């Protein structure tokens, strides 16, 4: 497991994004704006079979574009109003 220290000397274990629940995502872009890396991208939502009666066919949501670039800061999850993110330690 990767651990480090903050500037103040407190131990810190990064948690890397492993999943983004597009069904919860409202496409607000808050996570995209705070991500210091190129991890996220705005894409057209993938419709499930349950979404047949959904009139909003072109809804834009976030997707993990480059999950390997995640540095484990957790900023995306802290600003997400819908709790779309799942994390794991390395």
Jmol script that loads the backbone (N, CA, C; Angstrom):
load data "model"
ATOM      1  N   UNK A   1       0.835  -1.173   0.000  1.00  0.00           N
ATOM      2  CA  UNK A   1       0.000   0.000   0.000  1.00  0.00           C
ATOM      3  C   UNK A   1       0.884   1.242   0.000  1.00  0.00           C
ATOM      4  N   UNK A   2       0.506   2.192  -0.802  1.00  0.00           N
ATOM      5  CA  UNK A   2       1.245   3.454  -0.899  1.00  0.00           C
ATOM      6  C   UNK A   2       0.795   4.382   0.230  1.00  0.00           C
ATOM      7  N   UNK A   3       1.739   4.925   0.970  1.00  0.00           N
ATOM      8  CA  UNK A   3       1.435   5.926   1.985  1.00  0.00           C
ATOM      9  C   UNK A   3       2.444   7.047   1.876  1.00  0.00           C
ATOM     10  N   UNK A   4       2.093   8.151   2.424  1.00  0.00           N
ATOM     11  CA  UNK A   4       2.988   9.298   2.405  1.00  0.00           C
ATOM     12  C   UNK A   4       2.681  10.197   3.582  1.00  0.00           C
ATOM     13  N   UNK A   5       3.305  11.348   3.588  1.00  0.00           N
ATOM     14  CA  UNK A   5       3.075  12.321   4.641  1.00  0.00           C
ATOM     15  C   UNK A   5       2.593  13.631   4.030  1.00  0.00           C
ATOM     16  N   UNK A   6       1.701  14.292   4.741  1.00  0.00           N
ATOM     17  CA  UNK A   6       1.295  15.628   4.325  1.00  0.00           C
ATOM     18  C   UNK A   6       2.400  16.596   4.716  1.00  0.00           C
ATOM     19  N   UNK A   7       2.280  17.833   4.286  1.00  0.00           N
ATOM     20  CA  UNK A   7       3.272  18.848   4.639  1.00  0.00           C
ATOM     21  C   UNK A   7       3.386  18.999   6.154  1.00  0.00           C
ATOM     22  N   UNK A   8       2.266  18.790   6.845  1.00  0.00           N
ATOM     23  CA  UNK A   8       2.262  18.899   8.303  1.00  0.00           C
ATOM     24  C   UNK A   8       2.747  17.654   9.028  1.00  0.00           C
ATOM     25  N   UNK A   9       3.100  16.598   8.272  1.00  0.00           N
ATOM     26  CA  UNK A   9       3.640  15.397   8.877  1.00  0.00           C
ATOM     27  C   UNK A   9       2.620  14.309   9.172  1.00  0.00           C
ATOM     28  N   UNK A  10       1.360  14.546   8.823  1.00  0.00           N
ATOM     29  CA  UNK A  10       0.328  13.543   9.031  1.00  0.00           C
ATOM     30  C   UNK A  10       0.411  12.473   7.951  1.00  0.00           C
ATOM     31  N   UNK A  11       0.268  11.205   8.357  1.00  0.00           N
ATOM     32  CA  UNK A  11       0.301  10.124   7.368  1.00  0.00           C
ATOM     33  C   UNK A  11      -0.938  10.205   6.485  1.00  0.00           C
ATOM     34  N   UNK A  12      -0.757   9.942   5.202  1.00  0.00           N
ATOM     35  CA  UNK A  12      -1.835  10.029   4.219  1.00  0.00           C
ATOM     36  C   UNK A  12      -1.740   8.861   3.258  1.00  0.00           C
ATOM     37  N   UNK A  13      -2.849   8.177   3.044  1.00  0.00           N
ATOM     38  CA  UNK A  13      -2.923   7.070   2.092  1.00  0.00           C
ATOM     39  C   UNK A  13      -3.850   7.482   0.961  1.00  0.00           C
ATOM     40  N   UNK A  14      -3.332   7.633  -0.251  1.00  0.00           N
ATOM     41  CA  UNK A  14      -4.187   8.018  -1.375  1.00  0.00           C
ATOM     42  C   UNK A  14      -5.183   6.914  -1.711  1.00  0.00           C
ATOM     43  N   UNK A  15      -6.377   7.311  -2.103  1.00  0.00           N
ATOM     44  CA  UNK A  15      -7.384   6.375  -2.576  1.00  0.00           C
ATOM     45  C   UNK A  15      -7.707   6.757  -4.012  1.00  0.00           C
ATOM     46  N   UNK A  16      -7.504   5.812  -4.913  1.00  0.00           N
ATOM     47  CA  UNK A  16      -7.634   6.065  -6.340  1.00  0.00           C
ATOM     48  C   UNK A  16      -9.043   5.736  -6.823  1.00  0.00           C
ATOM     49  N   UNK A  17      -9.537   6.540  -7.746  1.00  0.00           N
ATOM     50  CA  UNK A  17     -10.881   6.312  -8.287  1.00  0.00           C
ATOM     51  C   UNK A  17     -10.898   5.004  -9.070  1.00  0.00           C
ATOM     52  N   UNK A  18     -11.903   4.171  -8.779  1.00  0.00           N
ATOM     53  CA  UNK A  18     -12.028   2.880  -9.452  1.00  0.00           C
ATOM     54  C   UNK A  18     -13.295   2.793 -10.289  1.00  0.00           C
ATOM     55  N   UNK A  19     -14.296   3.619  -9.949  1.00  0.00           N
ATOM     56  CA  UNK A  19     -15.557   3.558 -10.671  1.00  0.00           C
ATOM     57  C   UNK A  19     -16.292   4.882 -10.560  1.00  0.00           C
ATOM     58  N   UNK A  20     -17.087   5.153 -11.576  1.00  0.00           N
ATOM     59  CA  UNK A  20     -17.929   6.343 -11.615  1.00  0.00           C
ATOM     60  C   UNK A  20     -19.311   5.869 -12.065  1.00  0.00           C
ATOM     61  N   UNK A  21     -20.325   6.054 -11.220  1.00  0.00           N
ATOM     62  CA  UNK A  21     -21.683   5.594 -11.508  1.00  0.00           C
ATOM     63  C   UNK A  21     -22.391   6.605 -12.408  1.00  0.00           C
ATOM     64  N   UNK A  22     -22.428   6.333 -13.712  1.00  0.00           N
ATOM     65  CA  UNK A  22     -23.038   7.254 -14.667  1.00  0.00           C
ATOM     66  C   UNK A  22     -24.538   7.380 -14.471  1.00  0.00           C
ATOM     67  N   UNK A  23     -25.176   6.386 -13.874  1.00  0.00           N
ATOM     68  CA  UNK A  23     -26.616   6.454 -13.629  1.00  0.00           C
ATOM     69  C   UNK A  23     -26.950   7.544 -12.609  1.00  0.00           C
ATOM     70  N   UNK A  24     -26.023   7.834 -11.694  1.00  0.00           N
ATOM     71  CA  UNK A  24     -26.213   8.891 -10.693  1.00  0.00           C
ATOM     72  C   UNK A  24     -25.760  10.257 -11.200  1.00  0.00           C
ATOM     73  N   UNK A  25     -24.801  10.273 -12.119  1.00  0.00           N
ATOM     74  CA  UNK A  25     -24.163  11.512 -12.581  1.00  0.00           C
ATOM     75  C   UNK A  25     -25.160  12.436 -13.264  1.00  0.00           C
ATOM     76  N   UNK A  26     -25.084  13.742 -12.914  1.00  0.00           N
ATOM     77  CA  UNK A  26     -25.951  14.741 -13.539  1.00  0.00           C
ATOM     78  C   UNK A  26     -25.192  15.617 -14.534  1.00  0.00           C
ATOM     79  N   UNK A  27     -23.913  15.332 -14.731  1.00  0.00           N
ATOM     80  CA  UNK A  27     -23.119  16.062 -15.715  1.00  0.00           C
ATOM     81  C   UNK A  27     -22.818  17.501 -15.349  1.00  0.00           C
ATOM     82  N   UNK A  28     -22.742  17.802 -14.066  1.00  0.00           N
ATOM     83  CA  UNK A  28     -22.519  19.189 -13.627  1.00  0.00           C
ATOM     84  C   UNK A  28     -21.108  19.690 -13.927  1.00  0.00           C
ATOM     85  N   UNK A  29     -20.129  18.781 -14.029  1.00  0.00           N
ATOM     86  CA  UNK A  29     -18.765  19.164 -14.361  1.00  0.00           C
ATOM     87  C   UNK A  29     -17.904  19.605 -13.203  1.00  0.00           C
ATOM     88  N   UNK A  30     -18.418  19.564 -11.987  1.00  0.00           N
ATOM     89  CA  UNK A  30     -17.627  19.998 -10.823  1.00  0.00           C
ATOM     90  C   UNK A  30     -16.367  19.160 -10.670  1.00  0.00           C
ATOM     91  N   UNK A  31     -16.510  17.846 -10.830  1.00  0.00           N
ATOM     92  CA  UNK A  31     -15.361  16.953 -10.678  1.00  0.00           C
ATOM     93  C   UNK A  31     -14.318  17.215 -11.760  1.00  0.00           C
ATOM     94  N   UNK A  32     -14.772  17.468 -12.962  1.00  0.00           N
ATOM     95  CA  UNK A  32     -13.870  17.751 -14.079  1.00  0.00           C
ATOM     96  C   UNK A  32     -13.035  18.996 -13.791  1.00  0.00           C
ATOM     97  N   UNK A  33     -13.671  20.001 -13.215  1.00  0.00           N
ATOM     98  CA  UNK A  33     -12.985  21.262 -12.927  1.00  0.00           C
ATOM     99  C   UNK A  33     -11.938  21.137 -11.836  1.00  0.00           C
ATOM    100  N   UNK A  34     -12.160  20.255 -10.849  1.00  0.00           N
ATOM    101  CA  UNK A  34     -11.202  20.156  -9.740  1.00  0.00           C
ATOM    102  C   UNK A  34     -10.118  19.109  -9.953  1.00  0.00           C
ATOM    103  N   UNK A  35     -10.294  18.228 -10.924  1.00  0.00           N
ATOM    104  CA  UNK A  35      -9.296  17.171 -11.142  1.00  0.00           C
ATOM    105  C   UNK A  35      -7.991  17.779 -11.645  1.00  0.00           C
ATOM    106  N   UNK A  36      -6.875  17.547 -10.925  1.00  0.00           N
ATOM    107  CA  UNK A  36      -5.599  18.123 -11.345  1.00  0.00           C
ATOM    108  C   UNK A  36      -4.928  17.342 -12.473  1.00  0.00           C
ATOM    109  N   UNK A  37      -5.518  16.231 -12.870  1.00  0.00           N
ATOM    110  CA  UNK A  37      -4.964  15.387 -13.928  1.00  0.00           C
ATOM    111  C   UNK A  37      -6.007  15.232 -15.031  1.00  0.00           C
ATOM    112  N   UNK A  38      -5.691  14.494 -16.059  1.00  0.00           N
ATOM    113  CA  UNK A  38      -6.594  14.288 -17.189  1.00  0.00           C
ATOM    114  C   UNK A  38      -7.332  12.950 -17.019  1.00  0.00           C
ATOM    115  N   UNK A  39      -8.037  12.793 -15.874  1.00  0.00           N
ATOM    116  CA  UNK A  39      -8.676  11.530 -15.533  1.00  0.00           C
ATOM    117  C   UNK A  39     -10.092  11.424 -16.113  1.00  0.00           C
ATOM    118  N   UNK A  40     -10.809  12.540 -16.165  1.00  0.00           N
ATOM    119  CA  UNK A  40     -12.223  12.529 -16.521  1.00  0.00           C
ATOM    120  C   UNK A  40     -12.498  13.129 -17.890  1.00  0.00           C
ATOM    121  N   UNK A  41     -13.646  12.746 -18.452  1.00  0.00           N
ATOM    122  CA  UNK A  41     -14.084  13.303 -19.725  1.00  0.00           C
ATOM    123  C   UNK A  41     -15.609  13.338 -19.737  1.00  0.00           C
ATOM    124  N   UNK A  42     -16.173  14.344 -20.369  1.00  0.00           N
ATOM    125  CA  UNK A  42     -17.611  14.470 -20.513  1.00  0.00           C
ATOM    126  C   UNK A  42     -18.028  13.710 -21.763  1.00  0.00           C
ATOM    127  N   UNK A  43     -18.958  12.756 -21.589  1.00  0.00           N
ATOM    128  CA  UNK A  43     -19.398  11.899 -22.696  1.00  0.00           C
ATOM    129  C   UNK A  43     -20.915  11.815 -22.703  1.00  0.00           C
ATOM    130  N   UNK A  44     -21.462  11.332 -23.804  1.00  0.00           N
ATOM    131  CA  UNK A  44     -22.893  11.089 -23.869  1.00  0.00           C
ATOM    132  C   UNK A  44     -23.213   9.858 -23.020  1.00  0.00           C
ATOM    133  N   UNK A  45     -24.236   9.958 -22.208  1.00  0.00           N
ATOM    134  CA  UNK A  45     -24.585   8.875 -21.296  1.00  0.00           C
ATOM    135  C   UNK A  45     -24.984   7.617 -22.054  1.00  0.00           C
ATOM    136  N   UNK A  46     -24.453   6.483 -21.578  1.00  0.00           N
ATOM    137  CA  UNK A  46     -24.809   5.193 -22.147  1.00  0.00           C
ATOM    138  C   UNK A  46     -26.158   4.788 -21.571  1.00  0.00           C
ATOM    139  N   UNK A  47     -27.163   4.615 -22.434  1.00  0.00           N
ATOM    140  CA  UNK A  47     -28.498   4.261 -21.975  1.00  0.00           C
ATOM    141  C   UNK A  47     -28.594   2.763 -21.715  1.00  0.00           C
ATOM    142  N   UNK A  48     -29.248   2.407 -20.606  1.00  0.00           N
ATOM    143  CA  UNK A  48     -29.528   1.011 -20.281  1.00  0.00           C
ATOM    144  C   UNK A  48     -30.877   0.630 -20.870  1.00  0.00           C
ATOM    145  N   UNK A  49     -31.203  -0.645 -20.817  1.00  0.00           N
ATOM    146  CA  UNK A  49     -32.513  -1.105 -21.273  1.00  0.00           C
ATOM    147  C   UNK A  49     -33.630  -0.473 -20.454  1.00  0.00           C
ATOM    148  N   UNK A  50     -33.347  -0.140 -19.193  1.00  0.00           N
ATOM    149  CA  UNK A  50     -34.351   0.477 -18.319  1.00  0.00           C
ATOM    150  C   UNK A  50     -34.636   1.915 -18.707  1.00  0.00           C
ATOM    151  N   UNK A  51     -33.811   2.526 -19.558  1.00  0.00           N
ATOM    152  CA  UNK A  51     -33.927   3.933 -19.919  1.00  0.00           C
ATOM    153  C   UNK A  51     -34.702   4.147 -21.210  1.00  0.00           C
ATOM    154  N   UNK A  52     -35.452   3.166 -21.684  1.00  0.00           N
ATOM    155  CA  UNK A  52     -36.141   3.274 -22.967  1.00  0.00           C
ATOM    156  C   UNK A  52     -37.098   4.455 -23.032  1.00  0.00           C
ATOM    157  N   UNK A  53     -37.759   4.760 -21.909  1.00  0.00           N
ATOM    158  CA  UNK A  53     -38.723   5.849 -21.907  1.00  0.00           C
ATOM    159  C   UNK A  53     -38.092   7.197 -21.557  1.00  0.00           C
ATOM    160  N   UNK A  54     -36.766   7.244 -21.480  1.00  0.00           N
ATOM    161  CA  UNK A  54     -36.051   8.475 -21.146  1.00  0.00           C
ATOM    162  C   UNK A  54     -36.035   9.407 -22.358  1.00  0.00           C
ATOM    163  N   UNK A  55     -36.623  10.604 -22.189  1.00  0.00           N
ATOM    164  CA  UNK A  55     -36.675  11.576 -23.277  1.00  0.00           C
ATOM    165  C   UNK A  55     -35.342  12.285 -23.487  1.00  0.00           C
ATOM    166  N   UNK A  56     -34.460  12.248 -22.493  1.00  0.00           N
ATOM    167  CA  UNK A  56     -33.195  12.973 -22.548  1.00  0.00           C
ATOM    168  C   UNK A  56     -32.106  12.065 -23.125  1.00  0.00           C
ATOM    169  N   UNK A  57     -32.219  11.740 -24.416  1.00  0.00           N
ATOM    170  CA  UNK A  57     -31.291  10.815 -25.058  1.00  0.00           C
ATOM    171  C   UNK A  57     -29.864  11.329 -25.109  1.00  0.00           C
ATOM    172  N   UNK A  58     -29.659  12.638 -25.109  1.00  0.00           N
ATOM    173  CA  UNK A  58     -28.330  13.213 -25.280  1.00  0.00           C
ATOM    174  C   UNK A  58     -27.749  13.747 -23.979  1.00  0.00           C
ATOM    175  N   UNK A  59     -28.101  13.170 -22.851  1.00  0.00           N
ATOM    176  CA  UNK A  59     -27.589  13.630 -21.571  1.00  0.00           C
ATOM    177  C   UNK A  59     -26.083  13.388 -21.499  1.00  0.00           C
ATOM    178  N   UNK A  60     -25.341  14.404 -21.109  1.00  0.00           N
ATOM    179  CA  UNK A  60     -23.900  14.306 -20.979  1.00  0.00           C
ATOM    180  C   UNK A  60     -23.549  14.022 -19.520  1.00  0.00           C
ATOM    181  N   UNK A  61     -22.623  13.097 -19.312  1.00  0.00           N
ATOM    182  CA  UNK A  61     -22.180  12.708 -17.980  1.00  0.00           C
ATOM    183  C   UNK A  61     -20.665  12.519 -17.990  1.00  0.00           C
ATOM    184  N   UNK A  62     -20.086  12.391 -16.812  1.00  0.00           N
ATOM    185  CA  UNK A  62     -18.651  12.160 -16.706  1.00  0.00           C
ATOM    186  C   UNK A  62     -18.333  10.686 -16.919  1.00  0.00           C
ATOM    187  N   UNK A  63     -17.121  10.426 -17.382  1.00  0.00           N
ATOM    188  CA  UNK A  63     -16.611   9.071 -17.559  1.00  0.00           C
ATOM    189  C   UNK A  63     -15.142   9.073 -17.170  1.00  0.00           C
ATOM    190  N   UNK A  64     -14.646   7.911 -16.763  1.00  0.00           N
ATOM    191  CA  UNK A  64     -13.223   7.760 -16.479  1.00  0.00           C
ATOM    192  C   UNK A  64     -12.505   7.589 -17.804  1.00  0.00           C
ATOM    193  N   UNK A  65     -11.796   8.619 -18.206  1.00  0.00           N
ATOM    194  CA  UNK A  65     -11.081   8.593 -19.482  1.00  0.00           C
ATOM    195  C   UNK A  65      -9.672   8.029 -19.318  1.00  0.00           C
ATOM    196  N   UNK A  66      -8.988   8.425 -18.252  1.00  0.00           N
ATOM    197  CA  UNK A  66      -7.611   8.004 -17.992  1.00  0.00           C
ATOM    198  C   UNK A  66      -7.447   7.703 -16.508  1.00  0.00           C
ATOM    199  N   UNK A  67      -8.107   6.663 -16.029  1.00  0.00           N
ATOM    200  CA  UNK A  67      -8.074   6.324 -14.603  1.00  0.00           C
ATOM    201  C   UNK A  67      -6.650   6.090 -14.093  1.00  0.00           C
ATOM    202  N   UNK A  68      -5.761   5.656 -14.961  1.00  0.00           N
ATOM    203  CA  UNK A  68      -4.377   5.405 -14.555  1.00  0.00           C
ATOM    204  C   UNK A  68      -3.637   6.694 -14.194  1.00  0.00           C
ATOM    205  N   UNK A  69      -4.157   7.860 -14.585  1.00  0.00           N
ATOM    206  CA  UNK A  69      -3.546   9.143 -14.239  1.00  0.00           C
ATOM    207  C   UNK A  69      -3.994   9.661 -12.874  1.00  0.00           C
ATOM    208  N   UNK A  70      -4.926   8.961 -12.204  1.00  0.00           N
ATOM    209  CA  UNK A  70      -5.429   9.398 -10.902  1.00  0.00           C
ATOM    210  C   UNK A  70      -4.291   9.401  -9.882  1.00  0.00           C
ATOM    211  N   UNK A  71      -4.191  10.481  -9.098  1.00  0.00           N
ATOM    212  CA  UNK A  71      -3.157  10.576  -8.068  1.00  0.00           C
ATOM    213  C   UNK A  71      -3.713  10.309  -6.672  1.00  0.00           C
ATOM    214  N   UNK A  72      -5.008   9.990  -6.582  1.00  0.00           N
ATOM    215  CA  UNK A  72      -5.596   9.619  -5.304  1.00  0.00           C
ATOM    216  C   UNK A  72      -5.935  10.761  -4.377  1.00  0.00           C
ATOM    217  N   UNK A  73      -6.133  11.946  -4.916  1.00  0.00           N
ATOM    218  CA  UNK A  73      -6.420  13.107  -4.064  1.00  0.00           C
ATOM    219  C   UNK A  73      -7.858  13.127  -3.563  1.00  0.00           C
ATOM    220  N   UNK A  74      -8.803  12.508  -4.289  1.00  0.00           N
ATOM    221  CA  UNK A  74     -10.197  12.446  -3.872  1.00  0.00           C
ATOM    222  C   UNK A  74     -10.997  13.703  -4.093  1.00  0.00           C
ATOM    223  N   UNK A  75     -10.432  14.682  -4.784  1.00  0.00           N
ATOM    224  CA  UNK A  75     -11.134  15.954  -5.002  1.00  0.00           C
ATOM    225  C   UNK A  75     -12.450  15.751  -5.748  1.00  0.00           C
ATOM    226  N   UNK A  76     -12.467  14.829  -6.702  1.00  0.00           N
ATOM    227  CA  UNK A  76     -13.669  14.597  -7.496  1.00  0.00           C
ATOM    228  C   UNK A  76     -14.839  14.168  -6.613  1.00  0.00           C
ATOM    229  N   UNK A  77     -14.593  13.263  -5.708  1.00  0.00           N
ATOM    230  CA  UNK A  77     -15.646  12.774  -4.830  1.00  0.00           C
ATOM    231  C   UNK A  77     -16.113  13.803  -3.821  1.00  0.00           C
ATOM    232  N   UNK A  78     -15.213  14.672  -3.382  1.00  0.00           N
ATOM    233  CA  UNK A  78     -15.596  15.699  -2.404  1.00  0.00           C
ATOM    234  C   UNK A  78     -16.529  16.737  -3.001  1.00  0.00           C
ATOM    235  N   UNK A  79     -16.425  17.013  -4.297  1.00  0.00           N
ATOM    236  CA  UNK A  79     -17.290  18.026  -4.907  1.00  0.00           C
ATOM    237  C   UNK A  79     -18.520  17.425  -5.582  1.00  0.00           C
ATOM    238  N   UNK A  80     -18.587  16.104  -5.704  1.00  0.00           N
ATOM    239  CA  UNK A  80     -19.695  15.454  -6.395  1.00  0.00           C
ATOM    240  C   UNK A  80     -20.966  15.517  -5.545  1.00  0.00           C
ATOM    241  N   UNK A  81     -22.028  16.184  -6.042  1.00  0.00           N
ATOM    242  CA  UNK A  81     -23.253  16.298  -5.255  1.00  0.00           C
ATOM    243  C   UNK A  81     -24.078  15.012  -5.222  1.00  0.00           C
ATOM    244  N   UNK A  82     -23.751  14.028  -6.052  1.00  0.00           N
ATOM    245  CA  UNK A  82     -24.534  12.799  -6.146  1.00  0.00           C
ATOM    246  C   UNK A  82     -23.811  11.555  -5.633  1.00  0.00           C
ATOM    247  N   UNK A  83     -22.569  11.692  -5.186  1.00  0.00           N
ATOM    248  CA  UNK A  83     -21.820  10.549  -4.656  1.00  0.00           C
ATOM    249  C   UNK A  83     -21.562   9.470  -5.692  1.00  0.00           C
ATOM    250  N   UNK A  84     -21.093   9.869  -6.858  1.00  0.00           N
ATOM    251  CA  UNK A  84     -20.912   8.954  -7.994  1.00  0.00           C
ATOM    252  C   UNK A  84     -19.626   8.134  -7.941  1.00  0.00           C
ATOM    253  N   UNK A  85     -18.683   8.500  -7.097  1.00  0.00           N
ATOM    254  CA  UNK A  85     -17.348   7.907  -7.157  1.00  0.00           C
ATOM    255  C   UNK A  85     -17.119   6.788  -6.143  1.00  0.00           C
ATOM    256  N   UNK A  86     -16.337   5.795  -6.578  1.00  0.00           N
ATOM    257  CA  UNK A  86     -15.883   4.707  -5.732  1.00  0.00           C
ATOM    258  C   UNK A  86     -14.359   4.720  -5.770  1.00  0.00           C
ATOM    259  N   UNK A  87     -13.735   4.491  -4.611  1.00  0.00           N
ATOM    260  CA  UNK A  87     -12.280   4.563  -4.489  1.00  0.00           C
ATOM    261  C   UNK A  87     -11.715   3.311  -3.853  1.00  0.00           C
ATOM    262  N   UNK A  88     -10.427   3.085  -4.064  1.00  0.00           N
ATOM    263  CA  UNK A  88      -9.689   2.006  -3.402  1.00  0.00           C
ATOM    264  C   UNK A  88      -8.245   2.440  -3.239  1.00  0.00           C
ATOM    265  N   UNK A  89      -7.626   1.979  -2.160  1.00  0.00           N
ATOM    266  CA  UNK A  89      -6.201   2.223  -1.954  1.00  0.00           C
ATOM    267  C   UNK A  89      -5.425   1.291  -2.882  1.00  0.00           C
ATOM    268  N   UNK A  90      -4.228   1.695  -3.224  1.00  0.00           N
ATOM    269  CA  UNK A  90      -3.415   0.884  -4.152  1.00  0.00           C
ATOM    270  C   UNK A  90      -2.920  -0.376  -3.518  1.00  0.00           C
TER     271      UNK A  90
END
end "model"
wireframe off; spacefill off
backbone 0.3
color backbone group
